[in-house]
């Protein structure tokens, strides 16, 4: 009599799926807060818009925290799975892309358009590389890439926090300094993002030469 097959605990994958869904919802809320929906500005007051932006911020914070938590649970419960390995980077990219687009819809941060664009270009390029090379080479997620994702989320969280500054009752006296700090973080995230992207392409080229 054979022993029953081990079934991994589904909670880590559920958290990852919720993060993916939250990224889409957050983007829609942030877009709606800046009149992204047709005719929405006719019935929304400025207070309503700020309330939506705060909601988007908290969704981002909660969803971003699951990026660490679901991986920790999967390792602790020995619940790692191929599906989780596929879904996790997709959820991260959806959340990051949604936050970038949501921040840029505010129209008040032209100084970070370039780093945000570079981050998006790199993410799309690496995703295309993985899809094109699937089955031929192995490109495991590196430690630097994991830290890159963390830095991206911290930087974007700071950008969203700056958009909600007065909603938290903070003095505008320090907003410029915090905004500068947030801008430095997003530029640093863009540099590290490009660097890790170059690492993936270098590794792909090395493996292709060995085939």
C-alpha positions in Angstrom: 0.0 0.0 0.0 1.5 3.3 -1.1 1.5 6.3 1.2 -0.8 9.2 0.1 0.9 11.9 -1.9 1.9 15.0 0.1 -0.3 18.0 -0.6 1.3 21.3 0.0 -0.5 23.9 2.2 -2.3 26.2 -0.2 -2.2 29.3 2.0 1.2 30.7 0.5 -0.2 30.4 -3.0 -3.5 32.0 -1.9 -1.6 34.9 -0.5 0.4 35.3 -3.7 -2.8 35.2 -5.8 -4.3 37.8 -3.5 -1.3 40.0 -4.1 -1.7 39.8 -7.8 -5.4 40.7 -7.5 -4.6 43.5 -5.1 -2.2 45.0 -7.6 -4.9 45.3 -10.2 -7.5 46.7 -7.7 -4.9 49.2 -6.3 -4.2 50.5 -9.8 -7.9 51.0 -10.6 -8.4 52.8 -7.3 -5.3 55.1 -7.9 -6.5 55.8 -11.5 -9.9 56.6 -10.2 -8.5 59.0 -7.6 -7.0 61.0 -10.4 -10.1 61.0 -12.6 -8.9 58.0 -14.6 -12.5 56.9 -15.1 -14.7 58.8 -17.6 -16.9 61.5 -15.9 -15.7 60.4 -12.4 -14.5 64.0 -11.7 -18.1 65.2 -12.0 -19.2 63.5 -8.8 -16.0 63.1 -6.8 -14.9 65.8 -4.4 -11.2 66.4 -3.6 -11.8 64.7 -0.3 -13.1 61.6 -2.1 -10.1 61.6 -4.3 -7.7 61.7 -1.4 -9.7 59.0 0.3 -9.3 56.8 -2.7 -5.5 57.5 -2.8 -5.2 56.6 0.8 -7.1 53.3 0.2 -4.7 52.6 -2.7 -1.7 53.2 -0.5 -2.9 50.8 2.2 -3.7 48.1 -0.3 -0.2 48.5 -1.6 1.4 48.3 1.8 -0.6 45.2 2.8 -0.1 43.5 -0.6 3.7 44.2 -0.6 4.1 42.7 2.9 2.7 39.4 1.6 5.7 39.2 -0.8 7.9 38.3 2.2 5.2 36.5 4.2 4.0 34.0 1.6 7.6 32.9 0.8 8.4 32.5 4.5 5.3 30.4 5.1 6.0 28.2 2.0 9.5 27.5 3.3 8.4 27.0 6.9 5.6 24.6 5.9 7.6 22.9 3.1 4.8 24.1 0.8 6.9 25.4 -2.1 5.4 24.5 -5.5 6.0 25.0 -9.2 2.8 27.0 -9.4 3.9 29.3 -6.6 7.3 29.8 -8.3 5.5 30.9 -11.4 2.8 33.0 -9.7 5.1 34.9 -7.3 7.1 37.0 -9.9 4.0 37.7 -11.8 2.3 39.0 -8.7 5.3 41.1 -7.9 5.4 42.6 -11.4 1.7 43.4 -11.4 1.9 45.1 -8.0 5.0 47.1 -9.0 3.6 48.1 -12.4 0.2 49.1 -10.9 2.0 51.2 -8.3 4.2 52.9 -10.9 1.3 53.7 -13.2 -0.8 54.9 -10.2 2.0 57.2 -9.0 2.5 58.6 -12.5 -1.2 59.3 -13.0 -1.0 62.0 -10.3 1.0 64.1 -12.8 3.0 65.7 -10.0 6.2 63.6 -10.2 7.9 64.3 -13.6 11.3 63.9 -12.0 10.7 60.1 -11.7 9.3 59.3 -15.1 12.7 58.1 -16.4 13.5 55.7 -13.5 9.9 54.4 -13.5 10.1 53.8 -17.3 13.5 52.0 -16.9 12.1 49.8 -14.3 9.1 48.8 -16.5 11.3 48.2 -19.6 13.6 45.9 -17.6 10.8 43.9 -16.1 9.2 43.4 -19.5 12.5 42.5 -21.1 13.4 39.9 -18.4 9.9 38.4 -18.6 10.2 38.1 -22.4 13.7 36.5 -21.9 12.3 33.9 -19.5 9.4 33.1 -21.9 11.6 32.9 -25.0 14.2 30.7 -23.3 11.8 28.5 -21.3 12.9 24.9 -21.5 16.3 25.7 -22.9 18.1 27.5 -20.0 17.6 28.0 -16.3 17.3 31.5 -14.9 16.6 31.1 -11.2 15.7 34.2 -9.2 18.9 35.7 -7.7 19.3 37.2 -4.2 20.1 40.6 -5.8 16.8 40.3 -7.7 14.9 39.7 -4.5 16.5 42.7 -2.9 15.7 44.7 -6.1 12.0 43.8 -5.6 12.1 44.9 -2.0 13.7 48.2 -2.9 11.2 48.8 -5.6 8.3 48.3 -3.2 9.8 50.5 -0.5 10.5 53.3 -3.0 7.0 53.1 -4.5 5.5 52.9 -1.0 7.3 56.2 -0.2 6.1 57.8 -3.4 2.5 56.8 -2.6 2.9 58.0 1.0 4.1 61.4 -0.3 0.9 61.7 -2.3 -1.1 61.1 0.9 1.1 63.4 3.1 -1.7 65.7 4.3 -4.1 62.8 4.8 -1.9 61.6 7.6 -1.9 65.0 9.3 1.8 65.7 8.7 3.4 69.1 8.4 4.1 70.2 4.8 7.3 71.6 6.2 9.0 68.2 5.7 7.2 67.2 2.5 9.9 68.4 0.1 12.7 66.6 2.0 10.6 63.4 2.1 9.8 63.7 -1.6 13.6 64.1 -2.4 14.3 61.0 -0.3 11.6 59.1 -2.2 13.0 60.2 -5.5 16.5 59.1 -4.6 15.1 55.7 -3.6 13.3 55.2 -6.9 16.4 56.2 -8.9 18.4 53.7 -6.8 15.8 51.0 -7.4 16.0 51.7 -11.2 19.8 51.4 -11.2 19.7 48.1 -9.3 16.8 46.9 -11.5 18.9 47.5 -14.6 21.9 45.8 -13.0 20.0 42.6 -12.1 18.5 42.6 -15.6 22.0 42.7 -17.1 22.9 39.8 -14.9 20.0 37.7 -16.3 20.9 38.5 -19.9 24.6 37.7 -19.2 23.7 34.4 -17.7 21.3 33.6 -20.5 24.1 34.3 -23.0 26.6 32.1 -21.1 24.2 29.2 -21.0 23.2 29.6 -24.7 26.9 29.4 -25.7 27.3 26.2 -23.7 24.4 24.5 -25.5 
